[in-house]
């Protein structure tokens, strides 16, 4: 299998962290691509018509895209337990969706600042996206700590990658302020080897 990869993408990082947690990192080839919303990599377009990362090319079957599709597939393929059964599955999926939503808004802010001319940038749009991030963080801090304190699941990985991306691209926003419980959880989770070896730089 081949994973279309960019180390700066929190959605790609989710997949790579899962592979490390499954001890299957060496079973998937990473194809690093340089792509933006305005200049898509041609090999990525061939794999995924939406030209979005990540995409997982399989030996047999269609290429998979959307990080949640890919992580669900990999967990099933490698017989992991990162998507539990029963009611816990729906909590895990909702927690993952919360982490992914934080990522989505945080990435959107970066696109607005990097891909638009300064005169075209919308401060209102940027602040509206940050408001979504803050609501997601408040929900995690106030309502999801019981789940985050339980056995590791895909929700943990998504949330951790989202928080790591905030440190990477939005450090000046000080997301930890008034969220001591979430900050404490992340401080511990980020020490996992899977998080350490996938931390973006530059």
C-alpha positions in Angstrom: 0.0 0.0 0.0 1.1 3.6 -0.7 0.1 6.6 1.4 0.2 10.0 -0.3 1.8 12.1 2.4 2.8 15.5 3.6 4.3 15.8 7.1 2.7 19.1 7.8 -0.9 17.8 7.3 -2.6 16.9 10.5 -5.0 14.6 8.6 -2.0 12.7 7.2 -0.4 12.7 10.7 -3.5 10.9 12.0 -3.0 8.1 9.6 0.7 7.8 10.3 0.3 7.9 14.1 -2.2 5.0 13.8 0.2 3.0 11.7 2.8 3.4 14.4 0.3 2.5 17.1 -0.6 -0.6 15.1 3.2 -1.4 14.6 2.5 -1.5 10.9 4.3 1.7 9.8 6.8 -0.3 7.7 4.0 -2.0 5.8 2.8 1.2 4.0 5.0 3.2 1.6 4.9 6.9 2.1 4.8 9.0 -1.1 5.5 12.6 -0.1 3.9 15.2 -2.3 4.0 19.0 -2.3 0.5 20.3 -3.0 -1.7 23.2 -2.2 -5.4 24.0 -2.7 -4.3 26.2 -5.7 -1.6 24.0 -7.1 -2.4 20.3 -6.8 0.2 17.6 -7.3 -0.5 15.7 -10.5 0.2 12.3 -9.0 -2.2 13.1 -6.1 -4.9 14.1 -8.6 -4.5 10.8 -10.4 -5.0 9.0 -7.0 -7.7 11.2 -5.6 -9.9 13.4 -8.0 -10.4 15.8 -5.1 -6.6 16.2 -4.8 -6.7 16.1 -1.0 -4.4 14.4 1.4 -4.3 11.8 2.6 -5.0 9.1 0.0 -4.2 5.4 0.3 -3.5 3.5 -2.8 -4.1 -0.3 -2.4 -2.8 -3.2 -4.3 -6.4 -4.3 -5.0 -9.4 -2.1 -4.9 -10.1 1.6 -5.3 -7.8 4.2 -3.8 -9.2 5.4 -0.5 -9.4 9.0 0.6 -10.6 11.0 3.6 -8.6 10.4 6.7 -11.5 8.7 8.5 -12.1 6.3 5.7 -8.4 5.4 5.6 -8.0 5.0 9.4 -11.1 2.8 9.6 -9.8 0.7 6.8 -6.3 0.3 8.2 -7.7 -0.6 11.7 -9.8 -3.3 10.1 -7.1 -4.5 7.7 -4.5 -4.8 10.5 -7.0 -6.1 13.0 -6.6 -3.2 15.4 -8.9 -2.1 18.2 -9.0 1.6 17.7 -12.6 1.6 16.7 -14.4 -0.3 19.5 -17.8 -1.9 19.1 -21.1 -1.1 20.7 -21.9 2.4 22.1 -18.2 3.1 22.6 -17.9 3.1 18.8 -20.2 6.1 18.4 -18.4 8.0 21.1 -15.1 7.3 19.4 -16.4 8.4 16.0 -17.9 11.6 17.5 -14.7 12.3 19.3 -12.7 11.8 16.1 -15.1 14.1 14.2 -14.5 16.8 16.9 -10.7 16.5 16.5 -11.1 16.5 12.7 -13.3 19.5 12.8 -10.8 21.5 14.8 -8.1 20.5 12.2 -10.4 21.5 9.4 -11.0 25.0 10.8 -7.3 25.5 11.8 -6.1 24.5 8.3 -8.7 26.8 6.7 -7.2 29.7 8.6 -3.7 28.9 7.3 -5.1 28.7 3.7 -6.7 32.1 4.1 -3.5 33.7 5.2 -1.1 31.9 2.9 -3.1 31.5 -0.3 -4.8 34.8 -0.6 -3.3 38.2 -1.2 -3.4 40.3 1.9 -6.0 42.7 0.5 -8.3 39.7 -0.2 -8.0 38.1 3.2 -11.0 38.1 5.5 -10.4 38.7 9.2 -14.0 37.8 9.8 -13.5 34.4 8.1 -10.4 33.8 10.1 -12.0 34.7 13.4 -15.1 32.6 12.6 -12.9 29.6 12.0 -11.1 30.2 15.3 -14.4 30.5 17.1 -15.2 26.9 15.8 -11.8 25.8 17.1 -12.5 27.2 20.5 -15.9 25.7 20.8 -14.4 22.3 19.9 -11.7 22.7 22.5 -14.1 23.8 25.1 -16.2 20.7 24.4 -13.1 18.5 24.7 -12.1 20.1 27.9 -15.5 20.2 29.5 -17.2 17.0 28.3 -14.8 14.6 26.8 -12.1 14.1 29.4 -13.7 11.0 30.7 -13.3 9.4 27.3 -9.9 10.7 26.7 -8.8 9.2 30.0 -10.0 5.7 28.9 -8.4 3.2 26.6 -6.7 4.7 23.5 -8.9 4.9 20.4 -9.0 6.7 17.2 -10.6 9.7 18.9 -7.5 10.2 21.0 -5.3 10.2 18.0 -7.5 12.7 16.1 -7.7 15.1 19.1 -3.9 14.8 19.7 -3.1 15.6 16.1 -5.5 18.5 16.1 -3.8 20.0 19.3 -0.4 19.4 17.8 -1.4 21.3 14.7 -2.5 24.2 16.8 0.9 24.3 18.4 2.5 24.0 14.9 0.6 26.7 13.1 -1.3 28.7 15.7 0.9 28.9 18.8 0.2 32.6 19.3 -3.5 31.8 19.9 -2.6 30.1 23.3 -5.2 27.3 23.1 -4.3 26.0 26.5 -5.6 29.1 28.4 -8.5 28.1 30.7 -8.2 24.5 29.4 -5.9 23.0 32.0 -7.4 19.5 31.9 -7.1 19.2 28.1 -3.6 20.7 28.2 -2.6 18.2 30.9 -4.0 15.3 28.9 -2.2 16.4 25.7 1.1 16.9 27.6 1.0 13.2 28.5 -0.3 11.8 25.2 2.2 13.8 23.1 5.0 11.8 24.8 3.9 8.6 23.0 6.5 7.4 20.5 3.9 7.6 17.7 3.4 11.3 18.4 7.1 12.0 18.9 8.3 10.5 15.5 5.5 12.2 13.5 5.9 15.7 14.9 6.1 18.2 12.0 8.9 20.7 11.9 9.5 23.9 9.9 
